[in-house]
Amino acid sequence: MTTKGLSRKQVIVPISKDNNSNFMKNLALYVVNINRQLQNAKSEVLVDYIQSDPMDITVITSKVSQQSDLLIIDQYVKNSNDINTLQVEEPRLPKSKSYLKIISIPFYPYDNFQKRLTSSNIETILKQNQIFDNIFLASKPRVIKVSPKSDMSIVWIDIWDVQSGSNTKMLINRCFNVGRYIATI
């Protein structure tokens, strides 16, 4: 299942909480200055306004931004006064989340029945498997026991995806090894 994320006319700039509060003090000036730089670069994109979330700022634009527009916004944010550039990540366009279910993984995958499967174990398994290359988790995996008497689990993962769901479509019905077991997505 794919859920629609933010509009593609937004640019997300992940930023620390301190930088966020410092940046939000002069928003009107920043909108004017970013628009001036975009116009100087002969871009068709203009910034309508900027809004704040706890861990990022969102720049709302008139059209979908191109890579060159993202670079201009990135340079402006990082060159702003009172901003620690080490705590600012690269701006990106929003993506959707897709939810996937992985079945046929034992709840106690180790010989010792005291140690159950955890989300950290799942993250390690996914990183080691080539079908998950270029797939990024949107949140921690959730491990659920199928039933109280069962020794099997269901794992739910949320991945970042494009709005067409192409990453999800690539993974559905694929199988991979978890130790000696074969898991199915």
C-alpha positions in Angstrom: 0.0 0.0 0.0 1.4 3.4 -0.9 0.2 6.6 0.8 0.6 9.9 -0.8 3.2 12.1 0.9 3.8 15.8 0.6 3.3 17.7 -2.7 6.1 17.6 -5.2 6.1 21.4 -5.1 7.9 21.2 -1.8 11.6 21.0 -0.9 12.4 19.4 2.4 15.6 20.6 4.1 16.5 18.4 7.1 18.0 20.6 9.8 18.8 20.5 13.5 16.3 21.9 16.0 18.7 24.8 16.9 19.3 25.7 13.3 15.6 25.5 12.7 14.7 28.1 15.3 17.5 30.4 14.2 16.4 30.1 10.5 12.8 30.8 11.2 13.5 34.3 12.6 13.8 36.0 9.2 11.6 34.0 6.9 10.2 36.9 4.8 13.8 38.0 4.0 14.9 34.5 3.2 12.0 34.0 0.7 12.9 37.2 -1.1 16.6 36.4 -1.2 16.0 32.8 -2.4 13.6 34.0 -5.1 16.2 36.6 -6.3 18.9 33.9 -6.6 16.4 31.6 -8.5 15.6 34.4 -10.9 19.3 35.2 -11.4 19.7 31.6 -12.4 16.8 31.9 -14.8 14.8 29.3 -13.0 11.0 29.0 -13.5 10.6 28.1 -9.8 9.8 30.6 -7.1 9.4 30.2 -3.4 5.9 30.9 -2.1 6.6 30.5 1.6 8.7 28.5 4.1 7.2 26.4 7.0 8.9 24.7 9.9 8.6 21.2 11.3 10.6 20.0 14.4 13.4 18.4 12.3 13.3 20.2 9.0 12.1 23.2 7.1 9.8 22.9 4.1 10.2 25.3 1.2 6.9 25.5 -0.7 7.6 26.4 -4.4 5.4 27.5 -7.4 6.5 24.5 -9.5 8.4 21.2 -9.0 12.0 22.0 -8.3 14.8 20.7 -10.5 18.3 19.6 -9.2 19.7 23.1 -10.0 16.9 24.7 -7.9 17.7 22.4 -5.0 21.4 23.4 -5.1 20.4 27.1 -5.0 18.2 26.5 -2.0 20.9 24.4 -0.3 23.6 27.0 -0.8 21.4 29.8 0.5 20.4 27.9 3.7 23.9 26.8 4.4 25.3 30.3 3.9 22.7 32.0 6.1 23.9 33.7 9.3 23.4 31.8 12.5 23.3 28.4 10.8 25.7 25.5 11.6 26.2 24.0 8.2 27.3 20.6 9.7 23.8 20.2 11.0 22.0 20.8 7.6 21.4 17.9 5.2 21.0 18.0 1.5 17.5 19.3 0.4 15.2 16.7 -1.2 11.8 16.4 -2.8 9.2 14.5 -0.8 8.5 10.9 -1.2 5.8 8.5 -0.3 5.9 5.7 2.2 5.0 2.1 1.3 4.2 -0.6 3.8 5.3 -4.1 3.2 4.8 -7.4 5.1 7.4 -10.1 5.4 6.3 -13.6 6.4 7.9 -16.9 7.2 10.5 -15.7 9.6 10.8 -17.5 12.9 10.0 -15.4 16.1 13.0 -17.2 17.8 15.5 -17.5 14.9 18.3 -18.7 17.1 18.8 -22.1 18.8 18.4 -20.3 22.1 14.6 -19.8 22.6 15.3 -17.0 25.0 16.4 -14.5 22.2 13.5 -13.3 20.0 13.7 -11.5 16.7 14.1 -7.7 17.1 13.8 -4.7 14.8 17.6 -4.3 15.0 18.0 -7.9 13.7 15.6 -7.1 10.8 17.6 -4.0 9.9 20.8 -6.0 9.8 19.2 -8.7 7.7 17.8 -6.2 5.2 21.2 -4.4 4.9 22.9 -7.7 4.1 20.5 -8.7 1.3 21.0 -7.3 -2.2 17.3 -7.0 -3.0 17.1 -4.2 -0.5 20.0 -2.2 -2.1 18.8 1.4 -2.6 15.8 0.8 -0.4 15.6 3.1 2.7 13.5 2.4 5.7 11.1 5.1 6.8 10.8 3.8 10.3 12.0 0.9 12.5 10.6 -2.5 11.4 7.9 -4.0 13.6 8.1 -7.7 14.5 4.8 -9.3 15.6 4.3 -12.9 16.6 1.7 -14.6 14.4 -0.2 -16.1 17.3 0.5 -16.9 21.0 1.3 -20.5 20.3 3.1 -20.0 17.0 6.9 -19.8 16.6 6.6 -17.6 13.4 6.5 -13.8 13.1 5.2 -11.2 10.7 7.5 -8.3 10.0 6.1 -4.9 8.8 8.5 -2.5 7.2 7.9 1.0 5.9 10.1 2.2 3.0 10.6 5.4 1.2 9.2 5.2 -2.2 8.3 7.3 -5.2 4.6 8.1 -5.6 4.3 5.5 -8.4 5.3 2.8 -5.9 8.1 1.4 -8.1 10.3 0.3 -5.2 7.4 -1.5 -3.6 6.4 -3.2 -6.9 10.0 -4.4 -7.3 9.9 -6.1 -3.8 6.4 -7.7 -3.8 6.5 -11.5 -3.9 10.3 -11.6 -3.7 11.9 -14.2 -1.4 15.2 -14.0 0.5 17.1 -16.0 3.1 17.0 -15.4 6.8 19.5 -17.9 8.0 18.1 -21.3 6.9 14.6 -19.9 6.4 13.1 -18.4 3.2 11.1 -15.2 3.9 8.6 -13.8 1.4 7.6 -10.1 1.0 
